[in-house]
């Protein structure tokens, strides 16, 4: 496919000679080779002309590969919790201990996110992807060796390795979207990145109850558990090899003017600690940190304790508990993609975030009120509505954060959001679990509703300062007002290139 060239800056049509392409340049373009042309400031305008930008088809391969290894990692977050009672029996431990197999993902994230985001800024996406997939692969093989009732410590070690890998994964969607995608598709790309994480959780809800039935014979149970662990390890190994041979750091030519500006900052002028301080002085972003943590923390608590809530009202329904979890996440994936497309079209970040937050609260109230009615089909419907909005909120938070904090590193802003989510996730999971044990599931879910209400109110106070959008508009407006003497008003923008 030949490239599509556009000249979006300036109103004066170029001379005929300016529109002709040199044969050698045309060959390079058809081959997907980046132009060797450098843009110089216009001598007439005194302004720096916008730089050449290009979108590579490889960007879709990169985001899909990331989405795949994110899926493999997030699957393991919930694979113990969704069959909580079965692993309690196999390893002879209590429910709270199995809850920690999910909460270790949250706890590990908090201390490690800051060194990981520093490493991302210093070494880039490829190194982070290699470490993530290597740790995830190692964790899966450790679990393969843990399928004996007396080896709970070994399976916990494997889960710890996978939780450490998650630190290198969770905040990357917005960074990949900014580095590889154009300004009209970054929200969609971010949604695809989050989509993999959500799909992994969905599979984690669905597959373990099917692969590991609730049988009394421990040898038979060990056989079923080992099958699940071997499948996971095989997939993780393939993904590690794909990342080694396929994953690329960044495109040769930046996709947007905002990314071109970010690249132009000399490394010696960037200070990670100074970036953290600037982010923590950013009041709208600070509000978003808290509201994001409240919403996603509630989701983590619901996911971790879902098996306990369903089994309490519907004994023996482990498989349907997994299917309800699947329904929550599948509905959330649809919500994420719709929200991403909506943001790319409208750029209404605050309005969309506030609306989805409010509907998450409504969904949680309805789910809490209908859980104990005795009809599983009602729970499927209300859980799906809850998931559509609560899980659909995830990419909204990432993209809103990038807008509020540009030109700070996307990995740093996403890391702070996720750190908040992990803190609230641990607090909510422990507190809701204790409330359920003492007062029942309704009281536990009302507990979460109160904090969702607080988060929705706080979201209304976030100032919509869309800095990345402003940067792209200013870059486009920076083109020289006229073009003559053989000089184009702005550089050629290459919309599509082959990899």
C-alpha positions, 0 to 999 in steps of 0.5 A: 500500500502506498503512503497517504501524504497530507499537508495539513498546515497552511492555506496556500497551495504549493507550486506544481514542482513542490508536489512532485516526488523524486523517484528515489523518494517514491521508492523509499516511501513504497518500501516503508523506509523513513524519509531522510529529509530533515525539517528546518525552521522557515527563514521567513517565519522565525518559528520552528516548523512542525516535524515530520511524523509517521504512523507505522503498521507495526504499531498494531503488532506491538500493542497486540503483543503487549496485550497478549503478555498482559493477558497471560499475567493477569490471568494468574492474578485471579486463578487462585481466588476464583476457586478459593475453596478448592485451593484451601482444601488442596494446600490446607490453608484458610480463606484469608491466605488464599486471598493473599494470592491475589493481594500479593499482586497489589502489595508487590506493585506499591514498592516496586513501581517507582524503580520500574518507572525510573527504569522505563524512562532510562532504558525504554519499552523493550527492556521493560517488556523483556523483564516482564515476560521473563519474570512471568515465564519464570513464575509459571514454571515455579508453579508447575513445581509446586503441585503438592499439598505441602508446597504452598510456599513454592506456589506462593513464590511463583505467584510473587514472581508473576506479581513482580512481572505485573509491575512491568506491565500494568502502566504501559498501555498509555506509554505504548499508545503515545510512543506508537500511535497518532493523536486520533487513535491514542485512546483506542490504542490504550483501550486495546492495551488495557483490553488484554489485561481485562481479557486475562482476568476474564479467562482467569474467572472462566478457565480455572473452575473448568480445569480444576473441578472440586473433587475430594481425591487430592491426587486427582486434584493435583493432576487437574491443577498441574494441567492448568499450570503447564498450559500457563507456562507453555503460553508464557514461554511462547510470549517470551520468545515473541517479545525477544524477536518481535518487540521494538522499542519505538518507531524511527519517526514519531507518530505525533508532534507531541511525541516529537517534542518529547523526544527532543528533550535531552536526557540530561535535562530529565530528572525522574524525581523532579518529574515526580515532584511536578506530578504531585504538585499537579492538583487535578492529577492528585484528585485523579490519583485518589478517584482512580484508586477508589474505583479500581480498588473496588473492582479488585475487591469484588474480583478477589472476593467474588467466589466467596460472595457467590458461594455464600448465596449459591452453594456449589456454584463455583463454575457459575461464580467464574462465569459471573466474573467472566461476564463482569470483565467481558462487559468491561472490555466492551465498555473500554473499547467504546470509551476509547473510541468515544474519547478519540472522537470527542476528546471529552475526557472529564465528562466521559470519566465522570459519567462512567464513574457515576454509572459504576456507582449505580451498577454497584448499588444494583448488584449489591441489592440483587445478589441475595435474591436467589436468581443467578440470572439476575446476578449475571445481568447486574454483574455485567452492568457493573463490569461495563462501567467499572472495568470500562473506567480503566483506560479512561483514567490512564488517558485522562492522566496523560492529558493532565500531566503532559509532557511528563512520562506516561509510565510515571503518571500511570504508575502513580495511578496504579499504585493508588489502585493497589493501596485501595485494593488491599484495604478494600479487599481486607475490609470487605472480607472482614465485613462479609465474615461478620455482617454478610455480603450486603454490608460488604458491598454497601461499604464499597458503594460509599467509597464509589460515591466519594470518588464520583463527587471528587471526580467532579472537581477535577479541572479538565486541563488537556495539555497534550491536546493543547500541545498538538494544536499549538504544533499544528498552528506553528507552521509558517503562514505563507509559503513561497520561494519554493518553501512549503508551509509545513512538513509532509505528514506521513499518515501510514507506512509499512513496517 
